[in-house]
Amino acid sequence: MENCKDLIIDYAEGMEITEPCIIRGMPNEIYHKYPALSNSGLKTLIDCPAKYYYKYLSGEYEPKEKPYFKIGKAAHKYILEGKEEFEKEYWHNPYSEMKKDELVKLVSTFYDGNLKGLLVPDLMELILNEANIEPKAIHLTASELNQVVCMARAINNNPECKNALSQKGESELSIFWQDEKTGVWLKCRPDFLPYDCLDVPDYKTTDSAKPETFYGSFIKYGYHIQAAMYRMGIKAVTGVDVQNFFFIVQEKEAPFVTQIFNPATLHIVNWGEKAIYSGIEKYLECKETGIWGGYSDKIIELRIEPSPDDIIGNYDKENGIIYAPKWIDSELMKYEA
């Protein structure tokens, strides 16, 4: 297949998904609620089934926006979906930093009514109506808005990043498919899907795009699972083997350094797929038993020696053993007789 554009269908309210598909325009809240395992859901499940149940199945979880992610999400919207889509959700109030007496003075230039007793929100409403400014869902300060715009400019000034995001394709498409081995429905939402499905970028913001720092994040946040899962989903729906699934990683502080990472080795892909099927197996087990346990059903044995070479990291989850991280050797030396 040379082009997946013809496979994309538009979202319709109340639509049922009965076969593998790519959907355009599915609202975020609908995508997240749809009963299929996602990349983030699988990672939560692998880490702690009880947390997966609480977040995705209990009906008690209420997501809360964390301020730390505000700039990253805004940059994601601006860079991947463009200024027009960004301005449908984000806005800046140019009067937000004015004091009350300044607002009163400004309102008095166009409003003939009695201003006595009006509070700041009342004054602000009058000003915004007069200026024909419609508030949006998320407000950015002038500094935050400038930060996002500068991040987008830095991406555009990087030839490799610009080329990756200028391919013919679309952002925020929702992919659903049924795993042939287990029958479990899965889903993913690539940041950007080129129509040829060959070189698929994923955009991430970070405090540091330094290679050795990002490698730690790659392990910590399970990006190997994401890389493998997106490859699986694209293959299942389009029949195309993704050649490169790579991360465009950008720092959130000036000069907004950007670095591209490509987890291209077969070992990493296989590692990710192994984790996916481990998560699916745990999911099916929990559904069958009705038991959504914690981090482990074992008493964890603590060791002071480093982990064996065949253990990734320092936690042998299967055997319930946690080994000392490499850096602890020097600390233990302090207590040697």
N, C-alpha and C positions, 0 to 999 in steps of 0.2 A: 504494500500500500504506500503510495507516495504522499498522500494528504489525508489527515484525519478530520478535516473541516466538515466533510459531509456526514460524519458520524455524530456531530454535536447536535443535541436537541435542546430546545428552550424549556425552561422550567415552567410548569403549570401548577397552580395551587391544588393541593390534594392529590397530585400524581403519585402513582404507585410504581415502584421499581421492581421489575420481574426478570430483567435480563441485564447483562453488562451494558453500561452506557456512560456517556460524557454529557453533563448537563451544564448549560449556560444560564447564569442569572439566578441560581438557587440562593435564597437568603441565608446568611450565616447561621441564624438560629435554627432554621429548618435542617440545614446540613448537619449541624452538631447534634440535633435531636434524633436524626434518622438512625434506626437500629442496625448499624453496621459497625464493625470494628475499625477504628481509625489508627493512624500512626501514634498519636498522643495517647489514645485509649490503650493501645497495646503496651506502650511503655509504662503507663501507670499500672496496668494489670501485672506485668512482669515484676515490677517493683513491689507492689502490695495489692493483692486482690481486694482487700477490704476497702482501700481507697478508690479502686475502680468502681466497686459496687456503690459506694456513697456518691461518687461524682456522676456516674452515668446511669445508674439503675434505681437508686433509692427514691428519687423525686424530692429529696430534701436539700440537695446542693444548690446554692445560689451563687453563681460566679460573681466575683468582685474584681473590678479593674484595679490593677496595681500601678501606681504612678510611675514605677521604674520602667514599665513597658510602653508608656505613652508616646515617647518620641519614636521608638522603633516601629510601632504600629502606624503612626502618622507617616513616617518615611516610606514604609511599605506601601501604603495607600497611594502616596504621591508618585513614587517611582514606578510602581508596577501598573497602576490604573490611570495615571495621568492627573493633571491639575483639575480638569473639569469634574471628575469623579471625586477627587479629594475635597473639593469645595462644596460638595453635596453633604459631606459629613463633618468637616472641620471648618472652623471660622476663627477670625480674630476680631475682637471688639476694640476699635481704636480709642475708645473712651474709657476702657476698663481701669486705667490707672489714674483717672482724674479724681480729685477729692470732692466732697459733697458741695462745698461752696463754689467750686469750679463748674460743677454740673448745674447748679442753680443758675449761675450766671449765663451759662450757655443756653439753658432752656428758656430763660427770660427773653432771649433774642428772637424767639419765634412763637412763644406760648403766652397767650393773654390771660389765662386762668390764674386762680389763686395757687401759689406754690407752697403756702404755709402748711406744714404737717406732712408734706410729701417725703417719703423715704428714698434712699438711694436707688432701690429697684424701680420705684415709680418714675423717678427722674430719668433713669437709664432707658426705661421703656419708651418714654416720650422722645428721647433723643434718637433712639434706633428707628422708631417709626418715622420721624422727620427725615432721617438720613436714608430711609428705605433699606435698612439693613435687617435681614432676617436671621435670627440666631439659629445655629445648627446644633447638632447633638454634642459635639466636643469642641471646647474652646481652647485655643492656643494663645499664649502670651506672644508679644511681638518677638521676643527672644527665641521662643520655641518655634514659631513660624519661620523665622530666618534660619534657624538651625536645620529645619527640614528642607527648605529650599536649597541651602548650601550643600546638603548631603546629596540631593538630586543632581545638582550641578557637578559635584565631584564624580558621581557615577557616569554622567554624560561625558565628562572629560577623560574618562578612562576608556580607551578604544576597545579593549576586550570586553569590558562590562557593557558598553554601549552596543557592541555587535551582538552580544548574547541576548540583550533585551529588545533588540530591534528586529529580530527574526519575525517572519510572518507567523502569527500565533495569537493566543488570547490568555489573559490573566484570570485567575480565580475560577477555573472550571472545576466542577465536581465530578469525580470518577467513582463509579460503583461497579463491583464485580463479585462473583461468587467463586471462592477458591475451589478448584477442582478436586483437590486431595481431601478436603474436610467438609465441604459444603457450606462453610461459614461465609457470610457476606462481609466484604471489606470495602473501605472507602478511602480516598485520599483527595487532596486539593492542591495540586501543584501551583506554585506562585505564578509560573508562566509555562504554558504548553505550546511549543512550536508545532505547527501543523504537520511537519515531517517527523516529529517525536524523536529526533535523534540526539540533539544536544539540549538537555533540559536544565535550566538554571534554577537555583533556589536562593532567595535573598535573605540575609540575616544581618542584624545589627549587633554590635558588641562593644565592650569597653576596650578590647585589644584584638586586633587582627594579626598580631604577631604569630608566626607559624607554630611555635612550640606551645603558645597559650591556647590557640584554637584547637590544637590536637587534644588538649585536655578537655575542652568543651565538647569536642566530637565524641569522646568516650563518655563523659559525664551525662550528656543530654541524649545519648542514643541516636546520633545522626546516622550511624550505620544502618539502623532499623529503618529510618526514613528513606535513605537512599535505596535500599533493597525493596521496600514496600512500593515506592513510586514506580520503580522499574517493573515490578510485578503487575501493578494496576494498569499501566500503559500497555504492557504486553498483552494482558488479558482482554482488553477492550479493542485495541487496534491491531494486534498481531505483530507490532514492531518491537524489536529489541533496541532499547535505548543505548546509544553508544557512549554518551557521557552524561552523568547526572552530577552536577557540580555546584558548589556553594560560592556565592558572591558575598563576601563578608566585609562589612563596613563599620569602621569606628564611628561613634556618635559625637566625638569631640573633634574640633578643627585640628588638623587640616582634613579630617574625614577620610583617613587612609583606607583604601580598599584592596583586598587581596582575594584571589580566586583559588579555591581548593577543589581538587578532583579525587574523590575516593574511588579510583578506577580499578584497583586491583581485584582480581577474582576472589582473593581471600576475604577482603572486606565485604564484598557482595554476598558471598556464602555465609559469612559470619552474621550478616544482617538477616538473611533468610532463615538461618537456624534459629535466631532469636524470635523471629515472627512465628514460626511454627511451634516454638516452645510456648509462646504467649497464647496461641490459639488452643494448644493442648490444655493449658491451664484454664482457659476460658470455658472450654467444654466440660472439663472436670468440675469446675465450680458450679456451672449451670446444672449439671447432673446431681451433684451432692447437695446443692444449696448452701455450701459452706464457702464463704469468701474470707479466707484467712488473712493474717498479717504478713509480716516480712518473711517469717519462716515458721513451720510447725515443729522445728527442732530447737533444743537448747543449744545456742551458738557457742562453740568452743573457741576461746581466744588463744592465739599462739604469739610468741615473741619472735619466732623465726620468719624470714621472708617466705613468700609463697613459692611453690614449685614452678618450674618453667611452663608447665602445661596449663597453669591457671592464669586467666586474664585478670589483671588487677590484683587485689589481695583478699577477695572473698570467694571461697569455694561454696557456693550456695547449695549444690547438690548434697554435699557431705556435712554442711553446717559448720564450716570452719572459716574463721577470719584470721588471716596472717598479718604480720606487721608490715606496714608500708616501708619502702626502701629507706626513706629518710629517717626512720626511727632508730636505725642502727647507732647513729652517733649519740642519740639521746640515751640509749641503753648503756652506752659505755660509761656514762657518768656514775652509774650505780654498780659497776663491776668492782669486785673486791680487789 
